[in-house]
Every structure is written in structure tokens, then in C-alpha cells.
Amino acid sequence: MRYALHMETQNREAGDPAAVNPFRMLPQVDEVLQRAAVAPLVAAVGRDLCRAYVQDLLGDWRVELADGALDADGLAARLADDAGADGLARVLAARIARERGRGVRPAVNVTGVVLHTGLGRAPQHPEVAAAMAAAAGSYCVLEVDRYTGKRNRRDDRLSDLLARLVGCEAAIAVNNCAAATILALATFARGKETVLSRGELVEIGGSFRMPDVMEQAGTHLVGVGATNRTRLGDYSAALTAETGLLLKVHRSNFRIEGFTEETSMEDIANLAKAHGLPSVYDLGAGFLNEGVAGLTPIEGLEGEPLLSEAIASGCDAVMFSGDKLFGGPQAGLIAGQRGAIEDMRRNPLYRAIRLDKVSLAGLERTVELYLEGRGDELPARALMLRSADELKGVAEELAGAVRGLGSAWEVSVHPERSQPGSGSAPGVYLDTHVLHVRHADRSADELADALRAGDPPVFTRVTDGVVKVDPRTLLAGDRERLLDALGQL
Ligand SMILES: *Cc1c(COP(=O)(O)O)cnc(C)c1O
């Protein structure tokens, strides 16, 4: 902007009376704010913010003028569009709409990826969402026992609920499973060695790689076994006076097939106990598929390790995400033996990563739903339980509705596969039926872009040059939102 102003001075000094100085065509900010066409924007975002948007816009145009990317004619066209209307106000409105359209907001997911990290992983059950909203909007009983008036701990009730659900002695909740893993490592193995199979040196996503995580937690990684095979003897051979912890990490986002061997958590836990060492299991998904009243086993996920079995293995603690297959709000849950849980609670790191009241309220209600025999109602489960037959019916009905939008639309229904997502259950697919959607005037990418930018945003999948709409991940009300979005194009 400073550069632009400098140019403006130079232009003036050049003093060519014949040339229009385009910088002088730019309106004053205060004058813009007083225009009738800008009044709704001022009302929507407030005068100060609107002023900042106007300044930004005029600043950008100044830079374009200084760069030569924009000339007087071009600017004139922008200031008054073809219809003679206020072009600046129109561009300003579009900018503000785009700016306000960014950020966290509800979206329609028809990608078929149930736990889509980009779209917030597990959507919440209405009763869970209501509990979260209620906790957010008022004071709430968080660290006080309302029956005695004494101070207590924010996750005491959650701990009791998880004990009933999965048979652990106690549990605590932190921000996410990555945080839970760091807390466990820092509590049990700081300044010592952590023994982990070379087949489990996983990267969970982004920059969360096991070796780096260990370094952050101040523990020294001792990799044992080979990528494809690790036996119990590999673990016992690695134990030294420096060993602090035996760790198992579930390979939640990839699969090793062929000549493989993996040591069970139970065997590792027994070995640890025999040497007076702790052992922990970074499980990731926290899946329940049986042994809980009212749960219908989810087909295809039989191979996914179960939370209850991980707890029963006898290790000191199991870490899992609240918002993967468990189906609740984002959290890192640590369930295990009382002593180990207390050790982690006493670590000052716990205070820095503990969970907030809103997520805690949601998690309590999530676990209650499982205990009430209503676990299948949790959207993450309910969506995965939808059968290919049921989805075929939904897809065909939807296809008819899209055809009804006009002759520019071309739709067909095809068998496809959905995914659990979120790095859960690698190689597992759920049979579904998808719509292939084509529009006479738009390419697949244009169509997908327009849907994403719309209100509400709709996320589709584009493969083989066609937009695919998987009805598996439609939530209540989404069918109408999707048709509205298509209708607006
Ligand atoms: C997903 C995952 C994590 C990270 O969980 P977040 O809740 O996303 O932090 C850690 N460990 C394993 C094994 C996982 O699958």
C-alpha cells in the first residue's frame, strides 16, 4: 500500500494533464460507507469492520493500479458495472460474503467418508449436541460436587461412565488422542526408553509421527522386530535398566499383509508386568462392536480391535479418540488402571491439555447413550450400518428428484463403496450406491467447486470426471439442503 501511495505522488508530479490519474478515481472510504447500497453491509458486520473491508478493497485496487494490472478504464468499469449500478458495493458484498463464509460452519457431506477429518469427523447425536449447547450457554457443574458442595474433578463422572461401559478402573479426558499419547509417554517414560515394534512406527497424519512424538515427550525410542514381524522375544530382548515403558500402537491407517506376525497387547502387558514396567496401548479408534446392549455389529469392521478387549488385555492404559469410531465429540480418552490414570492426572502436562466443559458434556451423553442400549443411534454408527440395499433406494429416489430440477441435469445410480474414514479400518469399504451427477453447462470440477462454495457448502467426490453423491453420509435434513444447493446452480 505504501508503494502504491508513492506511485500516486509520482504520477501527480509527472503532471500530464491529458492522462486521467486513476488513483483519484478511487472513492473516499467514508463516502463509500454512506452509500445506500453499502448500508446493508454496515448493518450486517458493523461500521468498523465494514470500514476495514472497504480499506482492504481499495488498497488492493491501488496495488493493481500501481502494478499496471488495472488502468483507468478498467477501474471505471469496476466502479459502475454494466447496469450502471454500484459496482464497488457489489464487489464489497461478494468479498464480505466470502470472508464470512469461511471458518467453521455446518456442511453437507456426500463424499461417503463417514469420519471425514476435513469435515469434522463424527457428527453428534442430537441429544449429545443439545447437551453440548446447554453446557456452552450457561454456568455448569464442572469441578464441584453438587451434593456435597466439595471440589471434585471435571471428568469424575465420565470416568465412572467409561468404567461401566468398557470395564476400566478409571479414565481421564484430554484434547485428542495425540495429546493422550504424549501425556502417557511423558508420564511413564520421560528420560527413559520406550519399546515399540518397528511395524508400529506410524504416522497418524500431518506431523504426528511416532518417532517425533517420542522425542517431544522426552523418551528414547527403542524399535524392536521388523516391519512385518515382531515377536514377544523381540520385546523381552530389548528390556534394559533404562526401559520405562512398553508401547503398542494400532496400525489404524494402513495394513501389512503377507508374511506378518504381531504381538498381542496381552502378551506385551504380561511381559511388562513381569518386569515391573508399565505398558500402554495407543488404540486410535475406540471401537465397540459387540458386548454392549443394543449394538448391531458393523459388517466389514470385524477386524478392527475392540476397546473392551484392549482394556481387558491388562495393560495400564488405552488411548483412543472420542470422535473416530467411538462416535462422540473430539477428545483423547485414556482408560485403564486407577494408579496409571492418577499418575497421568498428576502430570502438569495434563492441566495444559485437559478437556473443556462442552466436550465433556457431550462425551458423558455419548457414553450414556451406549449404556442405555442406544449406541446404534450415534450417527457415526448409524451411517455405517446403512445397508447397500437401503442406500440404493435412497439414491434412486434422490436421482428422480435431481432429474426434476431440469433437463440440464443428467443422473444415474451405480454401486460403489463408502469408507469409514479418519484413518479408521484401512482397507475396509462399505457397499453403497452413488449418484453420478452431470450438468449440461458445467464440468465435473466446476460443479463440485460451485457446490462447495454454496450455502450450505456441499462436499462431493469427483472421480473419473464425474461428480459422485453418496447418500450414506446424508444426515437429517440434508436431502433437502442438497436439492436446494443443486437447484441454485
Ligand atoms: C487417529 C489416531 C491418533 C490421533 O488421534 P487424534 O484424536 O486425531 O489426535 C493417535 N493414534 C492412533 C493409533 C490413531 O489412529
PDBQT file of the ligand as one rigid body, heavy atoms in Angstrom, charges set to zero:
ROOT
HETATM    1  C1  LIG A 501      -6.110 -41.212  14.997  1.00  0.00    +0.000 C 
HETATM    2  C2  LIG A 501      -5.072 -41.748  15.869  1.00  0.00    +0.000 A 
HETATM    3  C3  LIG A 501      -4.373 -40.926  16.760  1.00  0.00    +0.000 A 
HETATM    4  C4  LIG A 501      -4.641 -39.446  16.830  1.00  0.00    +0.000 C 
HETATM    5  O1  LIG A 501      -5.922 -39.205  17.302  1.00  0.00    +0.000 OA
HETATM    6  P1  LIG A 501      -6.491 -37.701  17.356  1.00  0.00    +0.000 P 
HETATM    7  O2  LIG A 501      -7.702 -37.829  18.215  1.00  0.00    +0.000 OA
HETATM    8  O3  LIG A 501      -6.758 -37.318  15.958  1.00  0.00    +0.000 OA
HETATM    9  O4  LIG A 501      -5.443 -36.852  17.973  1.00  0.00    +0.000 OA
HETATM   10  C5  LIG A 501      -3.414 -41.477  17.554  1.00  0.00    +0.000 A 
HETATM   11  N1  LIG A 501      -3.140 -42.800  17.482  1.00  0.00    +0.000 NA
HETATM   12  C6  LIG A 501      -3.787 -43.629  16.651  1.00  0.00    +0.000 A 
HETATM   13  C7  LIG A 501      -3.429 -45.068  16.624  1.00  0.00    +0.000 C 
HETATM   14  C8  LIG A 501      -4.787 -43.134  15.822  1.00  0.00    +0.000 A 
HETATM   15  O5  LIG A 501      -5.437 -43.949  14.988  1.00  0.00    +0.000 OA
ENDROOT
TORSDOF 0
